[in-house]
Amino acid sequence: MWKRAGVLAAITGLGACSSDDPTPYTITITGDEHLIYLAAQDGDAPWQRLTLDAAGQATFTVTRGYHGLAFACGLGGSSPRFLSAPFDAGARAAPLAPCGDGRTYATVSGAVNPPDAEIALGLAYPLPHAAGSYQVQVPTGALDAVVMQGTQIAIRRGEQVTADRALDLDLTVDSFQLATVTPTVTGAGADPVTLYAEILTANQTYVRHPDASPAALIVPAPQRATGDRVVIGANRGTAARGDTTQREVVAEALPALAFASLPALEVDRAGVRFGDGWDFAAVAYRASAVGGLRATVMTTAAWADASGATAQPLLDPAALPGWDPAWPTLAASTAITLDAWAGIGDLSGDYQTAWVTADATW
Protein backbone atom coordinates (compact mmCIF):
# COMPACT_ATOMS: atom_id res chain seq x y z
CA MET A 1 0.00 0.00 0.00
CA TRP A 2 2.64 2.55 1.01
CA LYS A 3 5.66 3.23 -1.14
CA ARG A 4 8.41 3.02 1.46
CA ALA A 5 9.11 1.62 4.89
CA GLY A 6 9.54 4.33 7.50
CA VAL A 7 9.49 5.16 11.18
CA LEU A 8 6.03 5.57 12.70
CA ALA A 9 3.29 4.21 14.80
CA ALA A 10 -0.39 4.30 15.67
CA ILE A 11 -3.27 2.18 16.82
CA THR A 12 -6.05 0.50 14.91
CA GLY A 13 -8.76 -2.06 14.95
CA LEU A 14 -9.03 -1.92 11.15
CA GLY A 15 -6.50 -4.60 10.22
CA ALA A 16 -7.41 -6.41 7.03
CA CYS A 17 -4.50 -8.77 6.54
CA SER A 18 -3.00 -8.53 3.06
CA SER A 19 -1.56 -12.07 3.17
CA ASP A 20 -3.65 -15.23 3.54
CA ASP A 21 -0.74 -17.08 5.11
CA PRO A 22 1.76 -14.70 6.74
CA THR A 23 5.03 -16.07 8.07
CA PRO A 24 5.18 -16.00 11.89
CA TYR A 25 7.98 -14.00 13.50
CA THR A 26 9.09 -13.10 17.01
CA ILE A 27 9.79 -9.67 18.44
CA THR A 28 12.06 -9.21 21.46
CA ILE A 29 11.92 -6.31 23.93
CA THR A 30 14.56 -5.57 26.56
CA GLY A 31 14.09 -3.42 29.64
CA ASP A 32 14.80 -2.77 33.28
CA GLU A 33 13.04 -1.09 36.20
CA HIS A 34 12.34 1.93 33.99
CA LEU A 35 9.98 -0.09 31.78
CA ILE A 36 6.81 0.03 33.88
CA TYR A 37 4.28 -1.09 31.26
CA LEU A 38 4.51 -3.33 28.19
CA ALA A 39 1.86 -4.92 25.98
CA ALA A 40 1.73 -6.34 22.46
CA GLN A 41 -0.89 -7.02 19.79
CA ASP A 42 -0.79 -9.77 17.14
CA GLY A 43 -2.35 -8.14 14.09
CA ASP A 44 -5.71 -6.78 15.27
CA ALA A 45 -6.13 -9.45 17.98
CA PRO A 46 -6.66 -8.42 21.63
CA TRP A 47 -3.77 -6.77 23.44
CA GLN A 48 -1.65 -8.96 25.73
CA ARG A 49 0.30 -7.71 28.76
CA LEU A 50 3.98 -8.74 28.66
CA THR A 51 6.44 -9.10 31.53
CA LEU A 52 10.24 -9.23 31.50
CA ASP A 53 12.00 -12.47 32.37
CA ALA A 54 15.01 -12.81 34.68
CA ALA A 55 17.29 -11.70 31.84
CA GLY A 56 15.29 -8.49 31.34
CA GLN A 57 13.64 -9.58 28.09
CA ALA A 58 10.15 -10.29 26.80
CA THR A 59 9.30 -12.08 23.56
CA PHE A 60 6.10 -12.09 21.57
CA THR A 61 5.19 -14.25 18.58
CA VAL A 62 3.32 -12.58 15.72
CA THR A 63 1.22 -14.84 13.48
CA ARG A 64 -0.86 -12.31 11.52
CA GLY A 65 1.90 -10.48 9.68
CA TYR A 66 1.88 -7.21 11.64
CA HIS A 67 1.93 -6.12 15.27
CA GLY A 68 1.58 -3.31 17.79
CA LEU A 69 3.46 -2.53 20.97
CA ALA A 70 2.45 -0.27 23.84
CA PHE A 71 4.95 0.79 26.48
CA ALA A 72 5.47 3.37 29.20
CA CYS A 73 8.66 4.31 31.02
CA GLY A 74 9.11 5.81 34.47
CA LEU A 75 11.62 6.43 37.24
CA GLY A 76 11.59 5.20 40.80
CA GLY A 77 8.14 3.61 40.63
CA SER A 78 6.53 6.80 39.32
CA SER A 79 3.37 6.55 37.25
CA PRO A 80 3.82 7.01 33.49
CA ARG A 81 3.40 10.42 31.89
CA PHE A 82 3.94 9.19 28.32
CA LEU A 83 2.45 6.20 26.53
CA SER A 84 4.04 5.17 23.22
CA ALA A 85 2.53 2.73 20.75
CA PRO A 86 4.58 1.83 17.66
CA PHE A 87 2.96 -0.35 14.99
CA ASP A 88 5.13 -2.27 12.53
CA ALA A 89 5.46 -5.49 10.56
CA GLY A 90 8.33 -7.99 10.53
CA ALA A 91 10.99 -8.96 13.03
CA ARG A 92 13.63 -6.42 14.05
CA ALA A 93 17.33 -7.10 13.49
CA ALA A 94 18.00 -6.31 17.17
CA PRO A 95 15.84 -6.30 20.31
CA LEU A 96 13.80 -3.17 20.97
CA ALA A 97 14.84 -1.23 24.08
CA PRO A 98 12.00 1.28 24.58
CA CYS A 99 13.31 2.77 27.82
CA GLY A 100 17.01 2.84 26.98
CA ASP A 101 19.55 0.76 25.11
CA GLY A 102 21.60 -0.42 28.07
CA ARG A 103 24.15 2.39 27.83
CA THR A 104 25.66 3.87 30.98
CA TYR A 105 25.05 7.54 31.82
CA ALA A 106 26.97 10.24 33.64
CA THR A 107 26.17 13.75 34.84
CA VAL A 108 27.79 16.68 33.05
CA SER A 109 27.51 20.13 34.61
CA GLY A 110 29.17 23.51 34.53
CA ALA A 111 28.94 27.23 33.98
CA VAL A 112 27.27 28.85 30.96
CA ASN A 113 28.46 32.13 29.46
CA PRO A 114 26.47 34.19 28.52
CA PRO A 115 24.15 33.06 31.33
CA ASP A 116 21.09 32.87 29.06
CA ALA A 117 22.76 31.21 26.05
CA GLU A 118 21.16 28.17 24.45
CA ILE A 119 23.09 24.94 24.94
CA ALA A 120 22.90 21.44 23.47
CA LEU A 121 24.51 18.17 24.56
CA GLY A 122 23.43 15.08 22.67
CA LEU A 123 19.79 15.18 21.67
CA ALA A 124 18.86 17.43 24.60
CA TYR A 125 18.11 20.66 22.74
CA PRO A 126 17.26 23.24 23.76
CA LEU A 127 18.49 22.14 27.16
CA PRO A 128 16.66 24.07 29.92
CA HIS A 129 19.05 25.48 32.46
CA ALA A 130 19.30 28.05 35.22
CA ALA A 131 20.93 31.36 34.40
CA GLY A 132 24.66 30.78 34.23
CA SER A 133 24.78 27.03 34.90
CA TYR A 134 23.45 23.65 33.74
CA GLN A 135 23.33 19.98 34.67
CA VAL A 136 22.32 17.04 32.45
CA GLN A 137 22.67 13.27 32.22
CA VAL A 138 24.23 12.02 28.98
CA PRO A 139 25.41 8.64 27.66
CA THR A 140 29.06 7.97 28.38
CA GLY A 141 31.46 8.29 25.45
CA ALA A 142 32.45 11.07 23.09
CA LEU A 143 30.24 14.16 23.25
CA ASP A 144 29.89 17.34 21.19
CA ALA A 145 28.77 20.30 23.28
CA VAL A 146 27.21 23.40 21.72
CA VAL A 147 26.58 26.88 23.09
CA MET A 148 24.74 29.43 20.95
CA GLN A 149 23.19 32.87 21.12
CA GLY A 150 21.75 34.73 18.16
CA THR A 151 24.04 34.13 15.20
CA GLN A 152 27.10 33.14 17.30
CA ILE A 153 27.87 29.50 18.05
CA ALA A 154 30.68 27.43 19.56
CA ILE A 155 31.05 23.65 19.25
CA ARG A 156 33.32 21.71 21.60
CA ARG A 157 34.14 18.52 19.73
CA GLY A 158 34.79 15.06 21.15
CA GLU A 159 34.54 15.79 24.86
CA GLN A 160 35.05 12.46 26.66
CA VAL A 161 32.50 11.54 29.31
CA THR A 162 33.49 8.42 31.25
CA ALA A 163 32.12 9.54 34.64
CA ASP A 164 30.47 12.60 36.17
CA ARG A 165 32.45 15.65 35.11
CA ALA A 166 32.45 19.44 34.87
CA LEU A 167 32.33 21.09 31.46
CA ASP A 168 32.03 24.89 31.27
CA LEU A 169 30.42 26.23 28.09
CA ASP A 170 31.64 29.68 27.09
CA LEU A 171 30.52 31.33 23.87
CA THR A 172 33.52 33.65 23.91
CA VAL A 173 35.89 30.68 23.41
CA ASP A 174 36.32 29.44 19.83
CA SER A 175 33.00 30.85 18.66
CA PHE A 176 32.14 31.59 15.05
CA GLN A 177 29.37 33.23 13.08
CA LEU A 178 26.59 31.21 11.50
CA ALA A 179 26.49 31.72 7.74
CA THR A 180 23.51 33.50 6.19
CA VAL A 181 22.22 31.70 3.10
CA THR A 182 19.21 32.27 0.83
CA PRO A 183 18.02 29.05 -0.81
CA THR A 184 15.67 28.91 -3.77
CA VAL A 185 12.15 27.99 -2.63
CA THR A 186 9.45 26.99 -5.12
CA GLY A 187 5.91 25.66 -4.94
CA ALA A 188 4.79 27.58 -1.85
CA GLY A 189 2.12 29.53 -3.71
CA ALA A 190 0.78 32.46 -1.69
CA ASP A 191 1.61 30.86 1.67
CA PRO A 192 4.18 32.61 3.86
CA VAL A 193 7.44 30.65 4.20
CA THR A 194 9.80 30.37 7.16
CA LEU A 195 13.30 28.93 6.75
CA TYR A 196 15.30 26.93 9.27
CA ALA A 197 18.54 24.98 9.48
CA GLU A 198 19.68 22.10 11.68
CA ILE A 199 22.89 20.25 12.41
CA LEU A 200 23.34 16.72 13.74
CA THR A 201 27.00 16.62 14.70
CA ALA A 202 29.36 13.71 14.23
CA ASN A 203 28.93 12.84 17.93
CA GLN A 204 25.13 13.01 17.72
CA THR A 205 24.36 16.44 19.15
CA TYR A 206 21.34 18.13 17.58
CA VAL A 207 20.89 21.89 17.17
CA ARG A 208 18.22 23.86 15.35
CA HIS A 209 19.36 27.33 14.32
CA PRO A 210 17.06 30.35 14.66
CA ASP A 211 14.19 30.41 12.17
CA ALA A 212 14.38 33.27 9.70
CA SER A 213 13.05 34.54 6.39
CA PRO A 214 13.98 35.05 3.59
CA ALA A 215 17.42 33.73 4.64
CA ALA A 216 18.57 30.90 6.91
CA LEU A 217 21.53 30.43 9.26
CA ILE A 218 23.79 27.38 8.91
CA VAL A 219 27.12 26.16 10.23
CA PRO A 220 29.58 27.12 7.46
CA ALA A 221 31.59 24.37 5.75
CA PRO A 222 34.98 25.26 7.34
CA GLN A 223 33.51 24.70 10.82
CA ARG A 224 31.90 21.33 10.01
CA ALA A 225 33.53 18.04 10.95
CA THR A 226 33.47 14.76 9.06
CA GLY A 227 30.20 13.09 9.97
CA ASP A 228 28.23 16.29 10.58
CA ARG A 229 24.85 16.43 8.84
CA VAL A 230 23.49 19.88 8.04
CA VAL A 231 20.02 20.39 6.59
CA ILE A 232 18.06 23.41 5.45
CA GLY A 233 14.30 23.48 5.27
CA ALA A 234 11.22 25.59 4.65
CA ASN A 235 7.87 25.60 6.45
CA ARG A 236 4.60 26.90 5.06
CA GLY A 237 1.10 27.05 6.50
CA THR A 238 -0.22 27.79 9.99
CA ALA A 239 0.01 26.23 13.42
CA ALA A 240 -3.10 24.19 12.58
CA ARG A 241 -2.00 22.80 9.20
CA GLY A 242 1.08 23.00 7.02
CA ASP A 243 4.00 21.17 5.51
CA THR A 244 7.79 21.20 5.38
CA THR A 245 10.40 20.43 2.77
CA GLN A 246 13.98 19.79 3.90
CA ARG A 247 17.21 18.85 2.14
CA GLU A 248 20.76 18.10 3.21
CA VAL A 249 23.55 20.63 2.62
CA VAL A 250 26.70 19.12 1.12
CA ALA A 251 29.86 21.25 1.38
CA GLU A 252 28.90 24.68 0.00
CA ALA A 253 26.30 23.38 -2.45
CA LEU A 254 23.05 24.89 -1.27
CA PRO A 255 20.06 22.72 -2.27
CA ALA A 256 16.89 24.12 -3.80
CA LEU A 257 13.75 23.62 -1.73
CA ALA A 258 10.55 22.64 -3.53
CA PHE A 259 7.11 22.20 -2.01
CA ALA A 260 5.22 19.38 -3.73
CA SER A 261 1.78 17.84 -3.54
CA LEU A 262 1.65 15.42 -0.61
CA PRO A 263 -0.69 12.54 0.29
CA ALA A 264 -3.78 13.24 2.38
CA LEU A 265 -3.49 13.63 6.16
CA GLU A 266 -6.50 14.23 8.43
CA VAL A 267 -7.16 13.85 12.15
CA ASP A 268 -10.17 14.02 14.47
CA ARG A 269 -11.58 12.09 17.44
CA ALA A 270 -11.89 8.99 15.24
CA GLY A 271 -8.12 8.98 14.71
CA VAL A 272 -5.62 9.80 11.97
CA ARG A 273 -6.28 9.04 8.29
CA PHE A 274 -3.41 8.88 5.80
CA GLY A 275 -3.15 8.73 2.03
CA ASP A 276 -0.95 6.44 -0.03
CA GLY A 277 2.72 7.46 -0.26
CA TRP A 278 3.76 8.37 3.29
CA ASP A 279 6.71 6.61 4.85
CA PHE A 280 5.03 6.98 8.24
CA ALA A 281 2.07 8.62 9.99
CA ALA A 282 1.57 9.43 13.68
CA VAL A 283 -0.75 11.15 16.11
CA ALA A 284 -0.11 12.46 19.64
CA TYR A 285 -2.96 13.41 21.95
CA ARG A 286 -3.39 14.76 25.47
CA ALA A 287 -5.80 16.66 27.68
CA SER A 288 -5.92 20.28 26.51
CA ALA A 289 -6.27 22.22 29.75
CA VAL A 290 -4.29 20.27 32.36
CA GLY A 291 -1.15 18.23 32.60
CA GLY A 292 -1.49 14.49 32.38
CA LEU A 293 -0.85 11.55 30.16
CA ARG A 294 0.41 12.15 26.62
CA ALA A 295 -0.12 9.28 24.21
CA THR A 296 1.64 8.86 20.88
CA VAL A 297 0.84 6.21 18.30
CA MET A 298 3.04 5.69 15.24
CA THR A 299 2.56 3.53 12.14
CA THR A 300 5.18 2.34 9.69
CA ALA A 301 4.62 1.82 6.00
CA ALA A 302 5.28 -1.89 6.56
CA TRP A 303 2.38 -2.04 9.04
CA ALA A 304 0.06 -0.27 6.62
CA ASP A 305 1.08 -2.62 3.80
CA ALA A 306 0.51 -5.71 5.91
CA SER A 307 -2.75 -4.59 7.53
CA GLY A 308 -4.27 -2.88 4.51
CA ALA A 309 -5.45 -0.04 6.79
CA THR A 310 -5.59 3.63 5.81
CA ALA A 311 -6.56 4.95 9.24
CA GLN A 312 -5.54 4.54 12.86
CA PRO A 313 -7.99 5.09 15.74
CA LEU A 314 -6.80 6.56 19.03
CA LEU A 315 -5.72 4.08 21.70
CA ASP A 316 -7.49 4.27 25.08
CA PRO A 317 -4.83 3.69 27.77
CA ALA A 318 -7.45 2.62 30.31
CA ALA A 319 -8.54 -0.20 27.98
CA LEU A 320 -5.07 -1.80 27.88
CA PRO A 321 -4.73 -4.99 29.93
CA GLY A 322 -3.05 -4.34 33.25
CA TRP A 323 -3.11 -0.54 33.02
CA ASP A 324 -3.11 0.52 36.67
CA PRO A 325 -6.32 2.44 37.56
CA ALA A 326 -4.16 4.78 39.64
CA TRP A 327 -2.13 5.80 36.58
CA PRO A 328 -3.03 8.86 34.50
CA THR A 329 -5.44 8.38 31.63
CA LEU A 330 -7.95 10.44 29.65
CA ALA A 331 -11.30 10.95 31.34
CA ALA A 332 -14.56 10.85 29.42
CA SER A 333 -15.70 14.23 28.05
CA THR A 334 -12.21 15.71 28.52
CA ALA A 335 -11.15 18.30 25.93
CA ILE A 336 -8.14 16.93 24.07
CA THR A 337 -5.62 18.30 21.58
CA LEU A 338 -4.62 16.14 18.60
CA ASP A 339 -1.35 16.60 16.71
CA ALA A 340 -0.88 14.43 13.62
CA TRP A 341 2.10 14.34 11.30
CA ALA A 342 3.43 12.18 8.48
CA GLY A 343 6.67 12.16 6.52
CA ILE A 344 8.66 10.94 3.56
CA GLY A 345 12.42 10.52 3.75
CA ASP A 346 15.28 10.64 6.22
CA LEU A 347 14.58 12.75 9.32
CA SER A 348 18.22 13.90 9.45
CA GLY A 349 18.53 14.48 5.68
CA ASP A 350 16.16 14.93 2.75
CA TYR A 351 12.65 14.93 4.17
CA GLN A 352 9.08 16.07 3.55
CA THR A 353 6.41 16.24 6.23
CA ALA A 354 2.92 17.55 6.81
CA TRP A 355 1.14 18.29 10.07
CA VAL A 356 -2.42 18.99 11.18
CA THR A 357 -3.76 19.92 14.62
CA ALA A 358 -7.34 19.60 15.87
CA ASP A 359 -9.34 19.87 19.07
CA ALA A 360 -11.78 17.18 20.16
CA THR A 361 -13.52 15.67 23.16
CA TRP A 362 -12.45 12.34 24.64
ABEGO torsion letter per residue (X at the ends): XBABBBBBBBBBAABBBABABBBBBBBBBBBBAABABBBBBBEABBBBBBBBBAAGBBBBBBAAGBBBBBBBBBBGGBBBABBBBBBBBEBBABBBBAAEAGBBBBBBBEBBOBAABBBBBEABOBBBBBBGBBBBBBBBEBBBBBBBBEABBBBBBGBBBABBBBBBBBAABGBBBBBBBBBBBBGAEABBBBBBBBBBBAAGBBBBBBBBOABBBBBBAAABBBGBBBBBBBBBEBAABEBBBBBBBBEABBBBBBBBBBBBBBBBAAEBBBBBGBABBBBBBBBAABBEBBBBBBBBAAAAAAAGBABBBBBBAAABBGBBAABBBBBBGBBBBBBBBBBBEBAABBBBBBBBBBBBBX
